[in-house]
Amino acid sequence: MKRRFMPTIAAFIMLVFLLAYANYYETDDIPPPGMQQPTEIMYCSEADISALTWVNAGGEIDFRIEINDGHGKIVAPALFDADQLEVKGLLAHFGELRAQMVVEENATDTAAFGIGPDSPVVRIETATASWQLTLGERSPIGGSYFLISNDDPRVFLVPAYINGAFNKQITDVRSRAWFNQDFGAITHITIEKPGEKVVLE
């Protein structure tokens, strides 16, 4: 009697296992009505980004940040120390950027989305690839923004937070610190003025 039930029990256990697997691994979140699953625009992560470049309407560089081991430095139009918190925020914004929706699969005229010669442009570079992203107007519904990537015929709808990253100025990203050295190991300070010298140890 036990031998007859063994195949049945084994089949039942296998069925429960398959149902649990399908329920846990083979399901996708259902997006809100009118939305799609997040779509990749750039196939890179925050850690992959090696440079960010803001380009003006004439195609010239406004400013450029190069990143090495997570530390950013402004290299154009001149060498400046960058505010590392700003750099970290920008890397996070572009590294996490996903399209909420593809609104046009093969756009031949992007003017309808507010994308033209005067639109803000940012180039993102990694060690092996680069993308030039152009931000369009704000969507009439939901507050998201239209965006295109070079060599990609699609028009994307992206979260509103990215607008701030596209409209950064060099003054926003430059370090405001007078000194960039670590003063934690200071052994003495000398203060001099006419006729007087004070040394603090």
Backbone torsions as a table, in degrees:
resi	resn	phi	psi	omega
1	MET	NA	-42.2	-179.2
2	LYS	-64.6	-38.5	-179.3
3	ARG	-63.3	-33.5	179.3
4	ARG	-67.2	-36.0	-177.4
5	PHE	-81.5	-17.4	-177.3
6	MET	-59.7	-47.8	177.1
7	PRO	-61.9	-36.2	179.6
8	THR	-65.6	-44.9	179.5
9	ILE	-63.5	-42.7	179.4
10	ALA	-62.4	-42.1	179.4
11	ALA	-65.6	-39.1	179.4
12	PHE	-64.8	-43.8	178.3
13	ILE	-61.4	-42.5	179.1
14	MET	-63.7	-39.5	178.8
15	LEU	-63.3	-44.8	178.2
16	VAL	-61.0	-41.7	179.0
17	PHE	-62.2	-45.2	-179.5
18	LEU	-65.4	-39.3	178.0
19	LEU	-64.6	-41.4	178.8
20	ALA	-65.0	-42.2	179.5
21	TYR	-62.6	-47.6	-178.3
22	ALA	-63.6	-38.6	-178.2
23	ASN	-69.4	-31.7	-175.3
24	TYR	-92.2	-41.9	-172.0
25	TYR	-102.5	-24.3	-172.7
26	GLU	-104.0	25.1	178.5
27	THR	-118.6	150.4	176.6
28	ASP	-119.7	150.6	174.2
29	ASP	-66.1	139.1	178.3
30	ILE	-86.1	116.7	-178.9
31	PRO	-71.6	160.9	177.0
32	PRO	-59.6	158.7	179.4
33	PRO	-55.2	133.7	179.3
34	GLY	85.9	-4.1	-179.7
35	MET	-107.8	166.7	177.2
36	GLN	-123.9	172.9	171.5
37	GLN	-64.6	146.6	178.4
38	PRO	-52.8	133.6	-176.0
39	THR	-110.4	135.0	177.6
40	GLU	-67.5	135.6	173.3
41	ILE	-106.3	-50.8	174.0
42	MET	-116.5	135.5	-179.3
43	TYR	-93.6	67.8	179.1
44	CYS	-150.6	163.5	177.9
45	SER	-112.1	173.6	178.5
46	GLU	-55.5	-41.4	-177.6
47	ALA	-69.4	-20.4	-178.4
48	ASP	-80.2	-22.2	-172.0
49	ILE	-69.8	127.0	-179.4
50	SER	-110.5	-15.9	179.2
51	ALA	-160.8	147.2	174.3
52	LEU	-128.7	130.6	-177.7
53	THR	-131.4	126.4	176.3
54	TRP	-95.2	128.1	-173.7
55	VAL	-116.1	135.6	-179.1
56	ASN	-87.1	-179.4	-174.8
57	ALA	-62.4	-26.2	178.9
58	GLY	-84.5	2.5	-179.3
59	GLY	83.6	5.1	179.6
60	GLU	-92.9	158.0	-177.9
61	ILE	-76.8	124.7	170.6
62	ASP	-76.6	-55.3	172.1
63	PHE	-160.0	159.4	-174.9
64	ARG	-137.6	135.2	176.7
65	ILE	-114.8	128.0	173.1
66	GLU	-106.0	139.4	-174.7
67	ILE	-116.1	130.8	177.5
68	ASN	-134.4	116.8	-177.9
69	ASP	54.8	40.7	177.3
70	GLY	79.3	-2.4	-179.6
71	HIS	-103.4	124.8	-177.0
72	GLY	-101.1	147.8	176.3
73	LYS	-141.2	135.2	177.2
74	ILE	-77.1	125.6	-177.3
75	VAL	-114.9	-10.2	178.0
76	ALA	-149.6	140.6	8.6
77	PRO	-75.8	-8.1	176.1
78	ALA	-155.2	173.3	179.3
79	LEU	-79.6	123.6	176.7
80	PHE	-140.6	150.0	170.1
81	ASP	-73.4	140.8	-179.8
82	ALA	-103.1	151.4	172.7
83	ASP	-73.4	113.7	-172.1
84	GLN	-67.7	-27.6	175.5
85	LEU	-67.6	-39.3	176.6
86	GLU	-64.0	-44.3	-179.8
87	VAL	-61.2	-44.7	179.7
88	LYS	-60.6	-42.0	178.3
89	GLY	-63.7	-41.8	179.2
90	LEU	-65.1	-42.4	178.2
91	LEU	-61.5	-41.2	179.2
92	ALA	-64.7	-43.6	-178.1
93	HIS	-63.0	-46.9	-178.2
94	PHE	-77.1	-34.2	179.3
95	GLY	-67.6	-29.9	-178.7
96	GLU	-96.1	1.2	-174.0
97	LEU	-65.9	123.5	175.0
98	ARG	-134.4	149.0	177.2
99	ALA	-79.4	134.4	174.3
100	GLN	-75.9	-26.1	-174.2
101	MET	-164.7	146.5	170.0
102	VAL	-97.8	113.7	-175.3
103	VAL	-93.6	-17.1	177.9
104	GLU	-149.9	123.7	-177.2
105	GLU	-78.5	-33.7	-176.9
106	ASN	-143.2	79.3	-174.7
107	ALA	-79.3	127.6	175.3
108	THR	-102.4	-20.2	178.3
109	ASP	-135.5	107.9	-177.5
110	THR	-90.4	-2.8	-179.0
111	ALA	-61.2	-31.0	179.6
112	ALA	-63.8	-18.9	179.6
113	PHE	-103.6	11.9	179.6
114	GLY	73.2	24.9	-179.5
115	ILE	-108.0	116.9	-178.4
116	GLY	-153.9	-164.7	-176.3
117	PRO	-61.7	-26.8	-177.3
118	ASP	-94.7	3.9	-178.3
119	SER	-72.5	146.5	178.3
120	PRO	-66.3	138.6	-176.1
121	VAL	-128.3	135.5	174.6
122	VAL	-131.0	132.6	174.0
123	ARG	-99.9	132.4	177.9
124	ILE	-114.3	129.4	-178.2
125	GLU	-123.2	144.2	169.0
126	THR	-122.1	-175.7	179.8
127	ALA	-66.9	-21.7	-173.4
128	THR	-124.0	-8.2	-175.5
129	ALA	-154.2	168.3	175.7
130	SER	-149.6	153.4	178.3
131	TRP	-136.7	144.1	173.5
132	GLN	-114.4	113.5	-176.9
133	LEU	-103.0	136.5	178.4
134	THR	-121.5	126.7	-176.7
135	LEU	-95.2	134.8	179.0
136	GLY	-100.7	-153.1	-178.1
137	GLU	-81.0	168.6	176.2
138	ARG	-74.6	139.7	178.6
139	SER	-68.4	141.1	178.7
140	PRO	-61.8	-25.2	-177.8
141	ILE	-121.6	128.6	173.3
142	GLY	90.5	-13.5	176.3
143	GLY	76.1	7.5	177.2
144	SER	-78.7	174.8	-178.2
145	TYR	-122.3	149.0	174.2
146	PHE	-81.5	148.7	-177.3
147	LEU	-153.4	144.9	172.9
148	ILE	-127.4	156.2	175.4
149	SER	-119.2	143.7	-179.7
150	ASN	-59.9	147.1	179.0
151	ASP	61.8	21.5	176.8
152	ASP	-132.5	120.0	-174.8
153	PRO	-74.6	-7.2	-174.6
154	ARG	-82.6	153.2	170.2
155	VAL	-110.4	126.7	-176.3
156	PHE	-104.6	158.6	169.4
157	LEU	-112.3	121.7	-173.9
158	VAL	-122.1	159.3	-178.2
159	PRO	-60.3	151.3	-174.5
160	ALA	-65.4	-24.5	-175.8
161	TYR	-61.2	-24.7	-175.1
162	ILE	-71.1	-18.2	179.3
163	ASN	-57.6	-41.5	179.6
164	GLY	-63.1	-37.8	-180.0
165	ALA	-67.5	-36.0	179.8
166	PHE	-71.2	-28.1	-174.2
167	ASN	-102.8	25.2	175.1
168	LYS	-70.1	146.9	172.1
169	GLN	-111.8	161.2	-179.2
170	ILE	-60.4	-31.9	178.6
171	THR	-67.1	-23.7	177.6
172	ASP	-74.5	-28.5	-170.9
173	VAL	-102.4	-20.6	179.3
174	ARG	-65.2	145.9	176.8
175	SER	-68.7	138.9	179.1
176	ARG	-100.3	2.6	-178.3
177	ALA	-75.1	138.7	175.4
178	TRP	-67.1	-40.5	-178.3
179	PHE	-128.1	142.0	178.7
180	ASN	-107.3	2.7	178.3
181	GLN	-78.0	159.0	175.2
182	ASP	-88.5	114.6	-177.6
183	PHE	-94.2	15.4	-178.9
184	GLY	-69.8	-17.8	-177.3
185	ALA	-109.2	24.1	-179.3
186	ILE	-63.6	134.6	177.2
187	THR	-105.8	-29.2	175.6
188	HIS	-158.3	155.1	178.4
189	ILE	-126.7	132.2	178.1
190	THR	-112.1	127.3	177.4
191	ILE	-116.6	121.9	-178.8
192	GLU	-122.2	140.0	170.9
193	LYS	-147.6	166.6	-174.0
194	PRO	-53.3	121.9	177.1
195	GLY	77.9	7.2	-177.7
196	GLU	-151.7	141.1	177.0
197	LYS	-138.9	127.6	-179.5
198	VAL	-122.1	130.2	178.3
199	VAL	-118.4	124.2	176.1
200	LEU	-107.0	127.0	179.1
201	GLU	-116.2	NA	NA
